[in-house]
Amino acid sequence: MTDLDAVWSALESDGAGQPGLLLRRLNVPTFDVHLTQERPSRRLGFFVKVPDKPGTLWKELRPSTGLDIIVEARPGHDVTLLMTERDDRYHDIFAALVSDLIRGLHSLAAQPQGGRPLTLDFLTARITRWQACLRANDDGLDGEQAAGLFGELSTVTSLLSAGFDPMLAVDRWTGPSGAIQDFQLERLTLEIKASRQTQPTNVRISSERQLDTSTHDRLLLVHYALDERSDGSGTTLPEKVVEVRSLLAAGNAGLLFDDRLIDYGYLDFHAPRYADRSYTIRSVDHFDVRHPMPRIVESDLPVGVGRVAYDLALSACEPFRLTAAQVGAMYEEALA
């Protein structure tokens, strides 16, 4: 990956005293991509000349903290996107966003031309996801959220190991987008829980619909018991992200995976904040959610009662525990 700050520093010494926009082209296949510096303001930027139709999503782009965005999409003219840093206190975030967009364009260039999204639609979706993520939690994930993401990423690797198509495995990872359960396969739904306690006895069920099987063929409750460490052993969350990316490689699955991470609240920019804690999976438990497993479901509630959250004792779920062989058979059936 290009050292962006080195390119911006080189622009600083170019064209002294000349007003306007200085550009330095980057080596991104297929796309006309530049880093920029405005004169005389010295504001740093990112510029793309779009090679296809502008689409419509760009109309949703808005400036945000430390960021200005200008799209030129007039008939008969080149379609361009210019994103500039308006407050250097947010330079690290700006540089991380630009780096993410460049990585995305590299992946886009590797796809068959007929299967790509419109370039400006792709960039718009990426930028707005970043903005939404930073608005929701600009400090990154808390300890519980980070452990939860580690558990869900571990499930992605399990699905890939079981033979699921990478695009399918990531597409059906629905938890980050706000779905009730975390993975919704064609014939199998998975709800993932992760605990960092030494002796986890309860898991938190967030609603009366989370363990409701009335609309699912099969629903599994999957619990990861994690040992959280700060001594360098185990796997950090950023290392787990890198592992999954390597399994997905480039292409649509990798791009969708990055979108899911952002929706969850994970940005590569925050990776140093997770480097001091690592996880070892102590055990993984699978429970077949079915009658008479203890749970609260929507049909149990009186009229006027909803949004029920409760703690479920895993010890009460022992009769519904599945063996590794049984889980493997369920995966095979879902793949059929």
Buried (B, 14 or more C-beta within 10 A) or exposed (E): EBEBEEBBEBBEEEEEEEEEBBBBEBEBEBBBBBBBBBBEEEBBBBBBBBBEEBBEBBEEBEEBEBBBBEBBBEEEEEBBBBBBBBEEEBBEBBBBBBBBBBBBBBBBBBBEEEEBBBBBBBBBBBBBBBBEBBEEBEEBBEEEBBBBBBBBBBBBBBBBEBEBEBBBBBBBBBBBEEEBBBBBBEEBBBBBBBBBEEEBEBBEBEBBBBBBBEEBEBBBBBBBBBBBBEEEEBBBBBBBBBBBBEBBEBBBBBBBBBBBBBBBBBBBBBBEBBEEBBBEBEEBBBBBBEEEBEBBBEEEEEEEEEEBEBEBEBEEBEEBEBEEEEBEEBBEEBBE
